[in-house]
Amino acid sequence: AADPAPAPDTVIVFIINTDVDWSGGNPPDTVPQIFLTTNGDIQATEFQGDMLAGHIHSTAGDVTLVSPRKILDADGTPTTDVTGVNVTMTSGVPTPETATPSVGGIGETTDYLEINVDRNNGTGVLNAFDINAPTHGGIFLDELIGPMEVDTVHTIENVSLRTVAGSIRDARNAGAGDANANVLGQTIDLDANGAGSDIGESGNDLEIDSSRGSPALTLDQNGDDVGLEATDNIWLTETDGLLRLVLAHTYEGDIT
């Protein structure tokens, strides 16, 4: 039996511009997508169209993704699309080849972008932004491994965050959190699955700012809403205006 390969003694950083679905590439029977794997930081900018993630993966560094349009799951399968310590994704940003982006968004309602943030269980955080282009597609993310450690998720449209086996937490300040909004959007849906999984933590609420970009609401209007579900406890604070709650549900814990 061969000896296992030694640990790499060099850190490789990727700083890369992509055009994944360019007209001269991708035979008709292949799915256009981006695969990047290294042990260092990854800074990838899509120059034209949507950024189509196959698996963009840093084993020990940060991942920063920028797209002039959306950042999407390329193949539509429930496998991890983006892995890193700190993961930062920004959609709808002008690039040298797309000076005036038309639409932003991260993931889609029918095909969430799957991530693994804080890959090495340290103090890594998630930042995701859909606030740049004139049209916003919203943010739809699925954490496949452990908790979703949130710094800021911000859109002018809808947000849906989901875990398979972990909590959704305010991870700012090395996990201590703060009092500012972590999740900003119109309709906000949060779903923390798995044994012992919470939304927020005791003494460190997850803060949201819902109904962003909506007209003034009155009590007889059907406006934007907030839906919350966790296996264990929910600790949540609305930081600005009304909390238009459609559902808050736990299987085993308490709701604050």
Backbone torsions as a table, in degrees:
resi	resn	phi	psi	omega
1	ALA	NA	137.7	-179.4
2	ALA	-72.6	147.1	173.9
3	ASP	-67.9	145.9	177.4
4	PRO	-62.5	150.1	179.8
5	ALA	-63.7	140.2	178.3
6	PRO	-67.5	157.3	176.4
7	ALA	-62.9	141.8	-179.2
8	PRO	-63.9	140.9	-179.8
9	ASP	-105.1	9.4	178.9
10	THR	-131.2	137.2	175.9
11	VAL	-97.0	125.7	-179.2
12	ILE	-108.7	123.3	178.7
13	VAL	-101.5	136.2	173.9
14	PHE	-104.0	123.8	167.4
15	ILE	-123.6	107.7	-160.9
16	ILE	-142.0	141.6	171.9
17	ASN	-109.0	136.3	-176.0
18	THR	-125.2	154.3	166.5
19	ASP	-140.0	82.7	-163.8
20	VAL	-70.2	-28.4	-175.2
21	ASP	-114.1	41.1	-175.9
22	TRP	-69.0	156.4	-169.9
23	SER	-67.1	-21.0	-178.1
24	GLY	-92.8	2.9	-174.2
25	GLY	-123.4	-175.7	174.2
26	ASN	60.7	93.4	173.0
27	PRO	-53.6	156.3	-173.4
28	PRO	-58.6	-24.9	-176.2
29	ASP	-93.7	10.6	179.3
30	THR	-113.6	155.5	176.7
31	VAL	-96.1	119.8	177.7
32	PRO	-65.9	125.4	-179.2
33	GLN	-163.2	163.9	-175.9
34	ILE	-108.1	129.1	172.4
35	PHE	-122.1	118.9	176.4
36	LEU	-134.6	129.3	177.7
37	THR	-138.8	127.7	176.4
38	THR	-158.8	174.7	177.7
39	ASN	-98.9	-5.6	179.1
40	GLY	-105.0	-166.9	179.8
41	ASP	-69.7	150.8	173.7
42	ILE	-122.8	122.6	172.9
43	GLN	-121.0	105.7	-174.9
44	ALA	-121.2	131.8	178.2
45	THR	-123.7	120.4	173.5
46	GLU	-81.0	130.3	-175.0
47	PHE	-87.5	-32.2	-177.1
48	GLN	-139.3	137.3	175.0
49	GLY	73.1	-163.8	-179.7
50	ASP	-75.1	147.4	169.9
51	MET	-85.6	117.9	-173.9
52	LEU	-105.2	102.9	-173.7
53	ALA	-88.2	120.4	166.8
54	GLY	-82.9	-73.0	166.7
55	HIS	-150.1	113.9	176.4
56	ILE	-106.1	111.2	-157.9
57	HIS	-138.4	116.4	168.7
58	SER	-110.6	128.1	-178.0
59	THR	-79.0	-21.7	-176.4
60	ALA	-146.2	6.5	-177.7
61	GLY	-124.7	-171.9	-178.3
62	ASP	-95.1	154.2	177.2
63	VAL	-121.4	125.4	177.9
64	THR	-124.1	119.5	-177.3
65	LEU	-119.5	135.2	179.1
66	VAL	-131.6	134.5	-179.2
67	SER	-139.0	143.2	175.6
68	PRO	-74.9	-17.5	174.9
69	ARG	-124.6	-131.2	-176.3
70	LYS	-87.0	162.8	169.6
71	ILE	-113.4	117.2	-167.0
72	LEU	-130.1	156.8	167.5
73	ASP	-71.7	118.2	-172.1
74	ALA	-71.7	-39.9	-170.2
75	ASP	-105.2	-4.3	176.3
76	GLY	72.3	14.0	179.3
77	THR	-101.2	152.3	-177.4
78	PRO	-80.7	57.7	175.4
79	THR	-119.1	159.5	-174.2
80	THR	-65.6	130.0	179.7
81	ASP	-99.1	-34.1	-176.7
82	VAL	-137.8	125.4	-178.9
83	THR	-131.4	135.0	175.5
84	GLY	-176.7	179.3	176.0
85	VAL	-75.8	-75.1	169.1
86	ASN	-95.3	131.1	179.1
87	VAL	-117.7	122.2	178.7
88	THR	-125.4	124.8	-178.7
89	MET	-130.5	130.3	-178.8
90	THR	-132.4	124.3	-178.6
91	SER	-107.6	162.0	175.2
92	GLY	68.6	32.3	-176.4
93	VAL	-101.1	132.0	175.7
94	PRO	-57.8	140.0	175.5
95	THR	-127.1	169.7	-179.8
96	PRO	-56.4	-26.9	-178.8
97	GLU	-104.6	-8.3	176.2
98	THR	-134.7	85.9	-172.9
99	ALA	-75.2	-26.6	-177.2
100	THR	-128.3	82.1	179.2
101	PRO	-59.2	148.5	-176.9
102	SER	-102.1	-34.1	-174.5
103	VAL	-149.7	143.9	175.5
104	GLY	-117.3	-174.3	178.5
105	GLY	140.5	154.1	179.1
106	ILE	-132.5	117.6	-172.0
107	GLY	70.5	176.8	179.4
108	GLU	-140.3	161.9	-178.7
109	THR	-60.7	-31.8	-178.7
110	THR	-95.0	-3.3	-176.9
111	ASP	-158.8	87.1	-179.3
112	TYR	-63.4	149.1	170.1
113	LEU	-81.9	125.0	-177.6
114	GLU	-93.3	133.7	-175.6
115	ILE	-131.8	163.5	168.2
116	ASN	-136.9	89.2	179.1
117	VAL	-87.4	156.8	-176.3
118	ASP	54.5	51.7	-171.5
119	ARG	-53.9	-36.7	-174.1
120	ASN	-102.5	18.5	173.1
121	ASN	57.7	49.1	176.7
122	GLY	-113.1	-113.9	-179.6
123	THR	-124.9	27.3	178.7
124	GLY	-69.2	151.7	-176.9
125	VAL	-136.6	162.7	176.9
126	LEU	-103.9	131.3	168.1
127	ASN	-127.5	130.2	-179.4
128	ALA	-143.1	130.8	-172.5
129	PHE	-132.4	129.1	173.1
130	ASP	-131.3	68.9	-173.3
131	ILE	-133.3	7.2	-169.4
132	ASN	-101.0	-51.2	-176.8
133	ALA	-70.8	160.3	179.3
134	PRO	-66.9	-25.1	176.2
135	THR	-115.6	136.8	-173.9
136	HIS	-116.1	133.0	-178.9
137	GLY	-95.8	-8.2	-178.1
138	GLY	89.3	176.0	-177.1
139	ILE	-129.5	125.4	-175.5
140	PHE	-136.1	105.3	-170.9
141	LEU	-128.5	143.4	179.0
142	ASP	-125.2	116.7	175.0
143	GLU	-87.0	117.9	-173.6
144	LEU	-90.8	-20.5	-174.0
145	ILE	-132.7	109.5	175.6
146	GLY	74.4	-162.3	-175.9
147	PRO	-74.5	156.1	170.2
148	MET	-94.0	110.4	-176.2
149	GLU	-94.4	106.4	-168.5
150	VAL	-101.9	128.9	162.1
151	ASP	-94.1	-71.3	-178.8
152	THR	-141.9	130.2	169.3
153	VAL	-124.5	116.8	-167.5
154	HIS	-138.1	122.7	174.5
155	THR	-143.6	162.8	172.0
156	ILE	-90.8	-7.2	-179.9
157	GLU	-107.4	-148.7	-174.6
158	ASN	-89.8	154.1	179.0
159	VAL	-127.0	135.4	170.2
160	SER	-136.8	121.8	-179.6
161	LEU	-122.0	134.7	-173.9
162	ARG	-142.9	144.0	172.5
163	THR	-119.3	156.8	175.2
164	VAL	-92.8	-40.2	-175.2
165	ALA	-150.6	60.8	-179.8
166	GLY	178.3	170.6	-178.5
167	SER	-82.3	168.2	169.3
168	ILE	-114.3	114.7	-167.0
169	ARG	-128.8	153.8	167.9
170	ASP	-78.3	106.6	-173.0
171	ALA	-104.4	11.0	178.7
172	ARG	-62.9	160.1	176.5
173	ASN	54.7	49.1	177.5
174	ALA	57.8	34.1	176.7
175	GLY	96.8	-8.6	180.0
176	ALA	-76.9	-23.2	179.0
177	GLY	75.7	-179.4	173.6
178	ASP	-154.1	-170.1	-174.4
179	ALA	-98.9	4.2	-178.3
180	ASN	-90.4	158.2	-175.1
181	ALA	-64.6	131.3	173.8
182	ASN	-90.7	-36.9	-175.7
183	VAL	-122.9	120.1	-177.7
184	LEU	-124.9	129.1	-180.0
185	GLY	-178.9	-173.5	175.6
186	GLN	-81.7	-95.3	171.8
187	THR	-76.1	134.4	-179.2
188	ILE	-125.0	123.6	176.7
189	ASP	-121.5	127.3	-179.3
190	LEU	-126.5	133.1	-175.3
191	ASP	-141.0	106.0	-178.6
192	ALA	-105.5	112.0	-175.3
193	ASN	-108.1	158.8	177.7
194	GLY	105.4	156.0	-177.0
195	ALA	-57.0	129.1	177.2
196	GLY	73.5	12.4	-174.8
197	SER	-81.8	132.2	-177.3
198	ASP	-118.9	163.9	160.3
199	ILE	-106.1	117.7	-170.8
200	GLY	75.7	-173.4	178.5
201	GLU	-143.3	158.5	174.8
202	SER	-61.1	121.6	-177.9
203	GLY	85.2	-1.7	179.4
204	ASN	-148.8	77.9	179.3
205	ASP	-59.2	151.2	163.1
206	LEU	-82.7	126.6	-177.5
207	GLU	-100.8	137.8	177.9
208	ILE	-128.3	157.9	172.1
209	ASP	-132.2	94.8	-175.7
210	SER	-92.8	175.6	-178.5
211	SER	60.2	27.8	177.2
212	ARG	-67.0	135.8	177.5
213	GLY	74.3	8.3	-179.1
214	SER	-93.8	155.5	173.5
215	PRO	-67.8	165.9	178.4
216	ALA	-56.5	134.8	-175.8
217	LEU	-104.1	144.0	170.0
218	THR	-118.7	167.7	-171.8
219	LEU	-66.5	-19.8	-179.0
220	ASP	-96.1	8.1	179.0
221	GLN	-95.8	148.5	169.6
222	ASN	-92.6	92.3	-176.0
223	GLY	-101.8	-159.8	178.9
224	ASP	-70.6	152.4	-175.2
225	ASP	-135.7	170.8	179.2
226	VAL	-122.5	128.8	176.1
227	GLY	-121.8	131.3	-174.8
228	LEU	-131.3	132.8	173.9
229	GLU	-145.3	133.9	179.4
230	ALA	-144.2	152.5	175.6
231	THR	-67.9	-41.8	-175.4
232	ASP	-109.7	-105.4	-171.5
233	ASN	-105.6	160.4	173.6
234	ILE	-127.1	121.9	171.1
235	TRP	-123.7	109.2	-172.1
236	LEU	-142.7	142.1	176.9
237	THR	-128.3	130.3	168.7
238	GLU	-86.1	125.5	-172.0
239	THR	-91.2	-14.8	-172.7
240	ASP	-150.9	114.9	173.5
241	GLY	79.6	-152.4	-174.4
242	LEU	-75.6	147.6	165.5
243	LEU	-104.0	102.2	-177.2
244	ARG	-90.9	86.5	-170.4
245	LEU	-87.0	121.9	174.5
246	VAL	-94.9	-30.5	179.9
247	LEU	-164.5	136.5	166.8
248	ALA	-133.7	119.3	-169.2
249	HIS	-140.5	127.3	169.0
250	THR	-124.5	152.0	177.7
251	TYR	-87.0	-33.8	-170.5
252	GLU	-131.9	-6.7	-171.0
253	GLY	-124.0	-157.9	-176.7
254	ASP	-111.9	163.2	-179.7
255	ILE	-124.2	127.0	175.2
256	THR	-126.5	NA	NA
